[in-house]
Amino acid sequence: MKSPESSGKPKRPRLRLFIIRRVSGASMLPSLMPGQVVIGVRRPKRLRPGQIVIISHDGLEKVKRIQGMRSNQVFVQGDNRAKSTDSRSFGWLPAAAVQARVIWPRR
């Protein structure tokens, strides 16, 4: 009987692609400061409300927090609502607009 590890096929190392970005603007204050560096993991497997993500919208990358989800769509907002352009103005986004989930710094 073969063990699961000895299936005969070599295992490919699982690579996680990371993304490093600098926060621009005050939309995520007080959680993230303007100029602060964040690290995200590309193509996150599971998205949940409360997670900070890097999204692509109108040709720009933006750092926002997921506030809601429905059938493959996300609603994102900045923590500093008075200074944030987010889903309140541009609506729900396809989940594919999420480029990465911020993993550092942890909040």
C-alpha positions as CSV (number, residue, x, y, z in Angstrom):
1,M,0.0,0.0,0.0
2,K,1.4,3.4,-1.0
3,S,1.3,6.3,1.3
4,P,-0.3,9.5,0.1
5,E,3.2,11.1,-0.2
6,S,4.5,8.4,-2.5
7,S,2.0,8.8,-5.4
8,G,4.8,8.7,-7.9
9,K,4.4,12.3,-9.0
10,P,6.9,14.8,-7.7
11,K,5.3,17.5,-5.5
12,R,5.6,21.0,-6.8
13,P,6.4,23.5,-4.1
14,R,3.5,25.7,-3.3
15,L,4.5,29.3,-4.1
16,R,2.6,32.2,-2.6
17,L,3.1,35.3,-4.5
18,F,3.4,38.4,-2.4
19,I,2.7,42.0,-3.2
20,I,4.4,45.0,-1.4
21,R,2.7,48.4,-1.6
22,R,2.9,51.7,0.1
23,V,-0.3,53.2,1.5
24,S,-1.2,56.5,-0.2
25,G,-3.6,58.9,1.4
26,A,-5.5,59.0,4.6
27,S,-8.5,56.7,3.8
28,M,-7.3,53.9,6.1
29,L,-6.4,55.9,9.2
30,P,-6.1,55.0,12.0
31,S,-5.4,51.4,11.0
32,L,-2.8,52.2,8.3
33,M,-0.8,55.5,8.0
34,P,0.0,57.3,4.8
35,G,3.4,56.1,3.6
36,Q,3.2,52.8,5.5
37,V,4.3,49.7,3.7
38,V,1.9,46.7,3.6
39,I,2.5,43.2,2.4
40,G,-0.3,41.2,0.8
41,V,-0.8,37.7,-0.6
42,R,-2.0,37.6,-4.2
43,R,-5.0,35.6,-5.1
44,P,-6.3,35.0,-1.6
45,K,-8.3,31.8,-1.2
46,R,-11.0,33.1,1.1
47,L,-12.2,36.6,1.5
48,R,-14.2,37.7,4.6
49,P,-15.7,40.9,5.9
50,G,-13.2,42.7,8.0
51,Q,-10.1,41.8,5.9
52,I,-7.9,44.6,4.5
53,V,-7.4,44.1,0.8
54,I,-5.7,45.7,-2.2
55,I,-8.2,46.2,-4.9
56,S,-7.9,47.4,-8.5
57,H,-10.4,50.1,-9.4
58,D,-10.4,52.6,-12.3
59,G,-6.8,51.7,-13.1
60,L,-5.6,52.3,-9.6
61,E,-4.7,50.1,-6.7
62,K,-6.5,51.0,-3.5
63,V,-6.2,49.6,0.1
64,K,-9.6,49.1,1.7
65,R,-11.5,46.9,4.2
66,I,-14.1,44.4,3.0
67,Q,-17.4,45.4,4.6
68,G,-19.7,43.0,2.9
69,M,-19.9,40.2,0.4
70,R,-22.5,38.7,-1.9
71,S,-22.3,36.2,-4.7
72,N,-18.8,36.9,-5.9
73,Q,-18.9,40.6,-5.2
74,V,-17.3,42.7,-2.4
75,F,-18.3,46.0,-0.8
76,V,-15.2,47.8,0.4
77,Q,-14.7,50.9,2.6
78,G,-11.8,52.9,4.0
79,D,-11.6,53.0,7.8
80,N,-11.5,56.8,7.6
81,R,-14.9,57.2,6.0
82,A,-14.6,61.0,5.7
83,K,-11.5,60.7,3.5
84,S,-12.3,57.6,1.6
85,T,-13.5,57.0,-1.9
86,D,-14.9,53.5,-1.8
87,S,-17.9,51.3,-2.6
88,R,-20.3,53.9,-1.1
89,S,-19.5,56.0,-4.2
90,F,-18.6,53.3,-6.9
91,G,-20.7,50.4,-5.7
92,W,-20.0,46.7,-5.4
93,L,-17.0,45.3,-7.1
94,P,-16.4,41.8,-8.6
95,A,-14.3,39.7,-6.2
96,A,-11.8,39.5,-9.0
97,A,-11.0,43.2,-8.4
98,V,-9.3,42.0,-5.2
99,Q,-5.6,41.8,-6.0
100,A,-4.3,40.8,-2.6
101,R,-5.2,40.4,1.0
102,V,-3.0,42.4,3.4
103,I,-1.2,40.0,5.8
104,W,1.2,42.6,7.3
105,P,0.9,44.6,9.4
106,R,-1.7,42.5,11.1
107,R,-4.7,44.3,12.4
